[in-house]
Amino acid sequence: MLLNNKDRQILEHILKYCDEVELALSEYGNDKEKFLNNPVFRNACAMPIMQIGELAKRLSLELCQSTPTIPWKAIKGMRDLFAHDYRSMNKDMIWMTAVKNIPELKANINERILFNH
């Protein structure tokens, strides 16, 4: 699949937000206890994750269908959870997303999409 310019720009923005999550983890020492007890740290991770979900909604159907290893539906759903029911967000889920899923998403975008087209 040929990557269109709009999708490429969106993916580049998603990568910038992945970098923000990684920076927050680095700045705060990648410490789960600090994360659980520090709302500034949590927000520094949660807001870029929410933005990633918002951007994912703008990707073309063709791109999403051509990359089934990336859980686009779950990414979009997390954004909706953050935006509409922030109080019920599970801190452990945000932590896992920040430390596990964001690096995986970044690698998938870089390896499978941006540098294969």
C-alpha positions, -999 to 999 in steps of 0.1 A, spaced: 0 0 0 13 34 -9 12 58 21 -6 90 13 7 123 25 -22 129 50 -16 95 67 22 101 67 17 135 85 -7 120 110 18 91 117 46 116 122 25 135 148 16 102 165 54 95 168 59 129 184 34 120 210 50 87 216 82 106 222 64 128 247 53 97 267 89 83 266 102 117 278 78 118 307 88 83 317 125 93 315 120 126 334 102 108 362 125 79 364 102 53 348 89 45 383 54 31 386 50 42 422 58 78 413 33 74 384 5 61 407 11 89 432 19 119 410 -10 134 390 15 155 370 34 124 359 1 106 350 -11 136 330 22 139 312 16 103 300 -22 104 296 -25 135 275 -2 124 247 -19 90 247 -53 107 243 -39 128 214 -26 96 197 -61 82 199 -76 114 184 -50 114 156 -57 77 149 -93 86 142 -81 106 112 -61 79 96 -75 64 64 -95 32 65 -70 17 40 -40 23 63 -58 9 93 -69 -22 73 -34 -27 59 -18 -27 94 -38 -52 114 -10 -57 139 -16 -22 152 -47 -21 174 -62 10 159 -97 4 174 -83 0 209 -62 31 205 -92 51 194 -113 36 222 -88 47 248 -90 83 236 -128 81 240 -124 68 275 -100 96 284 -121 123 269 -155 112 281 -149 95 314 -116 106 327 -124 99 364 -128 62 357 -95 58 340 -75 29 353 -40 40 364 -26 6 358 -39 6 323 -24 40 316 9 28 330 9 -3 309 0 17 278 29 41 285 56 16 292 46 -13 269 21 -2 242 36 32 233 71 18 225 54 -11 205 33 14 186 63 36 178 83 6 166 54 -6 144 49 28 128 86 32 121 92 -4 109 60 -14 92 47 18 78 70 48 74 102 30 64 85 3 42 68 28 18 
